Amino acid sequence: MRQGAVLCLILVLLIFISVISVGGCAEKQADEQISRTRLLLDTLCTITAFGDFESGELESIIDDAFDYIEELEALFSITLDGSDVWRINHAGGEPVAVDERTIEVIKAGLEFGEISDGMFDITIGRASRLWDFSGEPRVPFEAELEEALATVDFRQVIIDGNTVQLKNSDAWIDLGAIAKGYMAYKTGEFLAGRGVSGALVDLGGDVVAVGNRQDGNPWRIALREPFGGADDWLGVIEISWASVMASGTYERQFEIDGMRYHHILDPNTGKPVISDVISATVITETGMVGEGLSTLAVLLGSEKVSELFEGFQGFMGAVLVLENGRLLELGDVRFID
């Protein structure tokens, strides 16, 4: 097992959202529910699904769903040689023809940039690549950050039909703040399109529910306490046909010389953002919106996002954990007993 896999097995103990499913971890049950887990996207991804299929058919559908996730990763990865994002970043400012799904995610990223006055910026790529939260942690030098920050401005991204161009030829885009939510949601659509009766897609804590559980009740999702142990829960919520996305300063972080650094970067400084929100879980109709909003919560802080969330199309509810320990519930969030 490579180093990244070992790290993911450790990180899974700290993920903010944990799926509570009937039947535990059984492979295949009498009612044809199957759960499979793979190491993808540098995290553990689990798909649970059920339906009325011939023997082996459901397993094949789930395998195809994992392949679909890899197909999307091959579009959005900043590090994968030849991905759409990689080609845009290495085009020297020239227009690049990309997949329509890449256009969709980039457009959403630009919209989040507009509504946040640039605090959400997909051209953070040069700065984000200076940090290493999965290998050997390092704090970038100030000179490195200054050079990277000169390339950060989402308004330099030009979309024309199926092409994307970076006006600043040194800029890099990074879709990490929204791509996984998009992938989770699209995987849910993929499974529904293949005829599953219900499914739960969990991409390392980003969760999408397709329909209900086998007993007809909503899926149950446990929200874990940030920085807490395996049995520390904020509460349990129920969802059907919805996405639950989480972001927080607890997810990818390290400590050097008594200072803790996390992966959600302020585009004005290139350093971890200072915010009163240490974690945000957002329930939305679609995963990409949910992941974008959960990141915005940490970037903007609780006061600014409270009003923004309430008026956002597709927003259903959110749970914010603040630095002072307060729990802030927005929208229609109901914890069950």
C-alpha positions as CSV (number, residue, x, y, z in Angstrom):
1,M,0.0,0.0,0.0
2,R,1.5,3.4,-1.0
3,Q,2.0,6.2,1.5
4,G,-1.1,8.1,0.3
5,A,-3.3,5.1,1.0
6,V,-1.9,4.8,4.6
7,L,-2.6,8.4,5.2
8,C,-6.1,8.1,3.9
9,L,-6.8,5.2,6.3
10,I,-5.7,7.5,9.1
11,L,-7.6,10.5,7.9
12,V,-10.8,8.5,7.5
13,L,-11.0,8.4,11.4
14,L,-11.3,12.1,11.4
15,I,-13.7,12.7,8.6
16,F,-16.5,15.0,9.5
17,I,-19.4,13.0,8.0
18,S,-19.8,9.3,8.7
19,V,-22.5,7.2,7.1
20,I,-24.8,5.2,9.3
21,S,-26.3,2.5,7.2
22,V,-28.6,-0.4,8.0
23,G,-26.7,-3.7,8.1
24,G,-23.3,-2.3,9.0
25,C,-20.4,-3.3,6.6
26,A,-21.8,-6.5,5.2
27,E,-20.9,-7.1,1.6
28,K,-24.2,-8.4,0.1
29,Q,-27.4,-8.8,2.1
30,A,-30.6,-10.8,1.4
31,D,-32.3,-7.7,0.1
32,E,-29.6,-7.0,-2.5
33,Q,-27.9,-4.1,-0.9
34,I,-24.2,-3.9,-1.6
35,S,-21.5,-1.6,-0.3
36,R,-18.1,-1.2,-1.9
37,T,-15.1,0.9,-1.0
38,R,-12.1,2.0,-3.1
39,L,-9.2,4.3,-2.6
40,L,-9.8,7.2,-5.1
41,L,-9.2,10.9,-5.1
42,D,-6.6,10.4,-2.4
43,T,-9.4,9.3,0.0
44,L,-11.6,6.3,0.8
45,C,-14.7,6.3,-1.4
46,T,-17.7,4.2,-0.6
47,I,-20.8,3.4,-2.7
48,T,-23.8,1.7,-1.1
49,A,-26.7,0.8,-3.4
50,F,-29.6,-1.6,-3.7
51,G,-32.2,-2.6,-6.3
52,D,-33.9,-5.4,-8.1
53,F,-31.1,-6.8,-10.3
54,E,-29.9,-10.1,-11.6
55,S,-27.0,-11.8,-9.8
56,G,-23.8,-9.8,-10.3
57,E,-25.5,-6.9,-12.0
58,L,-25.5,-4.5,-9.1
59,E,-21.8,-5.2,-8.4
60,S,-21.1,-4.3,-12.1
61,I,-23.0,-1.1,-11.8
62,I,-21.1,0.0,-8.7
63,D,-17.8,-0.9,-10.5
64,D,-18.9,1.3,-13.4
65,A,-19.7,4.1,-11.0
66,F,-16.2,4.0,-9.6
67,D,-14.8,4.0,-13.1
68,Y,-17.0,7.1,-13.7
69,I,-15.4,8.8,-10.7
70,E,-12.0,8.1,-12.2
71,E,-13.2,9.5,-15.5
72,L,-14.2,12.8,-13.8
73,E,-10.9,12.9,-11.9
74,A,-9.1,12.7,-15.2
75,L,-10.8,16.0,-16.1
76,F,-10.5,18.0,-12.9
77,S,-7.2,16.9,-11.3
78,I,-4.5,19.6,-10.9
79,T,-1.7,17.1,-10.7
80,L,-2.7,14.4,-13.3
81,D,-0.7,14.9,-16.4
82,G,-3.1,15.5,-19.4
83,S,-6.2,16.3,-17.4
84,D,-8.3,19.3,-18.6
85,V,-7.1,21.4,-15.6
86,W,-3.5,20.3,-16.2
87,R,-3.7,21.3,-19.9
88,I,-5.2,24.7,-19.1
89,N,-2.5,25.4,-16.5
90,H,0.3,24.4,-18.9
91,A,-1.0,26.1,-22.0
92,G,1.0,29.3,-21.5
93,G,-2.2,31.5,-21.7
94,E,-3.5,29.9,-25.0
95,P,-7.1,28.7,-25.3
96,V,-7.7,25.0,-24.5
97,A,-10.6,22.9,-25.6
98,V,-12.0,21.0,-22.7
99,D,-14.9,18.7,-21.8
100,E,-18.3,20.3,-21.2
101,R,-18.2,19.0,-17.6
102,T,-15.0,20.9,-17.0
103,I,-16.7,24.1,-18.3
104,E,-19.6,23.5,-15.9
105,V,-17.4,23.3,-12.9
106,I,-15.2,26.2,-13.9
107,K,-18.3,28.4,-14.4
108,A,-19.6,27.5,-11.0
109,G,-16.2,28.4,-9.5
110,L,-16.3,31.8,-11.2
111,E,-19.8,32.4,-9.8
112,F,-18.6,31.6,-6.3
113,G,-15.8,34.1,-6.9
114,E,-18.3,36.8,-7.9
115,I,-20.6,36.3,-4.9
116,S,-17.7,36.2,-2.4
117,D,-15.9,39.3,-3.9
118,G,-12.9,37.1,-4.7
119,M,-12.5,35.2,-1.4
120,F,-13.4,32.1,-3.3
121,D,-10.9,32.0,-6.2
122,I,-10.2,29.0,-8.4
123,T,-6.9,30.7,-9.7
124,I,-5.4,29.9,-6.2
125,G,-3.5,27.0,-7.9
126,R,0.0,28.4,-7.8
127,A,-0.4,29.2,-4.1
128,S,-2.1,25.9,-3.1
129,R,0.6,23.9,-4.8
130,L,3.2,25.5,-2.5
131,W,1.6,23.7,0.5
132,D,1.9,20.0,1.2
133,F,-0.8,18.6,3.5
134,S,-0.4,14.9,2.6
135,G,3.4,14.3,2.3
136,E,6.1,16.2,4.2
137,P,4.5,19.4,5.5
138,R,6.2,22.7,4.8
139,V,5.4,26.3,5.2
140,P,6.2,28.3,2.0
141,F,8.6,31.2,2.0
142,E,7.1,34.6,1.8
143,A,8.8,35.3,-1.5
144,E,7.2,32.1,-3.0
145,L,3.8,33.2,-1.8
146,E,4.2,36.8,-3.2
147,E,5.1,35.4,-6.6
148,A,2.1,33.0,-6.5
149,L,-0.3,35.6,-5.4
150,A,0.5,37.8,-8.4
151,T,-1.3,35.2,-10.5
152,V,-4.5,35.0,-8.4
153,D,-7.5,36.6,-10.0
154,F,-10.5,34.6,-11.1
155,R,-11.5,37.4,-13.5
156,Q,-8.6,36.4,-15.7
157,V,-10.3,33.1,-16.7
158,I,-12.0,33.4,-20.1
159,I,-14.5,30.9,-21.3
160,D,-15.4,30.9,-25.0
161,G,-17.7,28.0,-26.0
162,N,-15.7,24.9,-25.1
163,T,-12.4,26.6,-24.6
164,V,-10.8,28.0,-21.4
165,Q,-8.0,30.6,-21.4
166,L,-6.0,32.1,-18.6
167,K,-5.1,35.7,-19.4
168,N,-2.2,35.5,-17.0
169,S,-0.1,32.8,-18.6
170,D,1.5,32.0,-15.2
171,A,-1.8,31.4,-13.4
172,W,-3.1,28.0,-12.4
173,I,-6.6,27.0,-11.6
174,D,-7.5,24.6,-8.8
175,L,-11.0,23.1,-8.7
176,G,-10.4,21.3,-5.4
177,A,-12.9,23.4,-3.5
178,I,-15.9,22.3,-5.6
179,A,-14.9,19.3,-7.9
180,K,-15.5,16.5,-5.4
181,G,-19.0,17.7,-4.6
182,Y,-19.7,17.8,-8.3
183,M,-18.3,14.3,-8.7
184,A,-20.3,12.9,-5.8
185,Y,-23.6,14.3,-7.2
186,K,-22.9,13.2,-10.7
187,T,-22.1,9.7,-9.4
188,G,-25.5,9.7,-7.7
189,E,-27.1,10.7,-11.0
190,F,-25.1,7.9,-12.8
191,L,-26.4,5.3,-10.3
192,A,-30.0,6.5,-10.6
193,G,-29.7,6.4,-14.4
194,R,-28.6,2.8,-14.1
195,G,-31.8,1.9,-12.3
196,V,-30.8,1.5,-8.6
197,S,-33.6,1.9,-6.2
198,G,-31.5,3.9,-3.7
199,A,-27.9,4.7,-3.1
200,L,-25.4,6.5,-0.9
201,V,-22.2,7.9,-2.4
202,D,-19.5,8.9,0.1
203,L,-16.4,10.4,-1.4
204,G,-14.3,10.8,1.7
205,G,-17.0,12.5,3.7
206,D,-18.8,14.3,0.8
207,V,-22.1,12.5,0.8
208,V,-24.9,12.3,-1.8
209,A,-28.2,10.3,-1.1
210,V,-30.2,8.9,-4.0
211,G,-33.7,8.2,-2.8
212,N,-34.3,6.5,0.5
213,R,-33.1,3.4,2.4
214,Q,-34.6,0.0,1.7
215,D,-37.1,0.4,4.5
216,G,-38.4,3.6,2.9
217,N,-37.0,5.9,5.5
218,P,-34.4,8.6,4.8
219,W,-30.7,7.9,4.9
220,R,-29.1,8.7,8.2
221,I,-25.9,10.7,8.3
222,A,-23.8,11.3,11.5
223,L,-22.0,14.6,11.8
224,R,-18.8,14.1,13.7
225,E,-17.3,16.6,16.1
226,P,-14.3,18.4,14.6
227,F,-11.0,17.3,16.2
228,G,-13.0,14.8,18.2
229,G,-12.7,11.1,18.6
230,A,-14.4,8.3,16.6
231,D,-17.4,8.4,19.0
232,D,-17.8,12.2,19.2
233,W,-20.9,13.3,17.3
234,L,-22.6,16.6,16.8
235,G,-25.8,14.7,15.9
236,V,-27.5,12.6,13.2
237,I,-29.6,14.0,10.4
238,E,-31.8,12.3,7.8
239,I,-31.7,13.1,4.1
240,S,-33.3,11.9,0.8
241,W,-32.3,13.1,-2.6
242,A,-29.8,15.6,-1.1
243,S,-26.1,16.3,-0.7
244,V,-24.2,16.8,2.5
245,M,-20.9,18.5,2.1
246,A,-18.4,19.4,4.8
247,S,-15.3,21.7,4.9
248,G,-13.2,22.6,7.9
249,T,-9.9,23.5,9.3
250,Y,-9.6,20.1,10.9
251,E,-9.5,18.1,7.6
252,R,-6.1,18.6,6.1
253,Q,-3.7,20.3,8.5
254,F,-0.4,20.0,10.2
255,E,1.6,21.7,13.0
256,I,5.1,23.1,12.9
257,D,6.8,24.9,15.8
258,G,3.5,25.1,17.7
259,M,1.6,26.7,14.8
260,R,-1.2,24.8,13.1
261,Y,-1.8,25.2,9.4
262,H,-4.9,24.1,7.5
263,H,-5.6,23.7,3.8
264,I,-8.3,26.4,3.2
265,L,-6.3,29.3,1.9
266,D,-7.1,33.0,1.9
267,P,-6.5,34.2,-1.7
268,N,-5.3,37.5,-0.4
269,T,-2.4,36.0,1.6
270,G,-1.9,32.5,0.2
271,K,-2.0,31.3,3.9
272,P,-4.6,29.5,5.9
273,V,-7.6,31.7,6.3
274,I,-8.4,33.1,9.7
275,S,-12.1,32.5,10.5
276,D,-14.5,32.0,13.3
277,V,-15.9,28.9,11.5
278,I,-13.8,25.8,12.1
279,S,-16.2,23.5,10.3
280,A,-19.2,23.8,8.1
281,T,-21.6,21.1,6.9
282,V,-24.1,22.1,4.3
283,I,-27.1,20.3,3.0
284,T,-28.1,21.2,-0.6
285,E,-29.9,19.8,-3.6
286,T,-26.6,19.4,-5.5
287,G,-23.2,18.5,-4.3
288,M,-21.2,21.2,-6.1
289,V,-23.2,24.0,-4.6
290,G,-23.0,22.4,-1.2
291,E,-19.2,22.0,-1.3
292,G,-18.8,25.6,-2.5
293,L,-21.0,26.9,0.2
294,S,-19.2,24.9,2.9
295,T,-15.9,26.3,1.8
296,L,-17.3,29.8,1.7
297,A,-18.5,29.4,5.3
298,V,-14.9,29.0,6.4
299,L,-13.5,31.7,4.1
300,L,-16.1,34.4,5.0
301,G,-17.0,33.6,8.6
302,S,-20.4,33.0,10.2
303,E,-21.7,36.5,10.1
304,K,-21.4,37.0,6.3
305,V,-22.5,33.5,5.2
306,S,-25.6,33.3,7.4
307,E,-27.5,35.8,5.1
308,L,-25.9,34.4,2.0
309,F,-27.0,30.8,2.7
310,E,-30.6,31.6,3.4
311,G,-31.1,33.2,-0.1
312,F,-29.1,30.7,-2.1
313,Q,-31.0,28.5,-4.5
314,G,-30.9,24.8,-3.6
315,F,-29.8,25.5,0.0
316,M,-31.6,23.3,2.5
317,G,-29.6,23.7,5.8
318,A,-26.2,24.0,7.4
319,V,-24.5,23.3,10.7
320,L,-21.5,25.5,11.5
321,V,-19.1,24.9,14.4
322,L,-17.5,28.1,15.6
323,E,-14.2,28.7,17.2
324,N,-15.8,29.5,20.5
325,G,-17.5,26.1,20.5
326,R,-20.9,27.4,19.6
327,L,-23.1,25.4,17.2
328,L,-24.9,27.5,14.6
329,E,-27.8,25.9,12.7
330,L,-29.1,27.5,9.6
331,G,-32.1,26.6,7.4
332,D,-34.0,23.4,7.9
333,V,-31.7,21.2,10.0
334,R,-33.2,18.6,12.4
335,F,-31.1,16.3,14.5
336,I,-32.8,13.1,15.3
337,D,-32.7,11.2,18.6
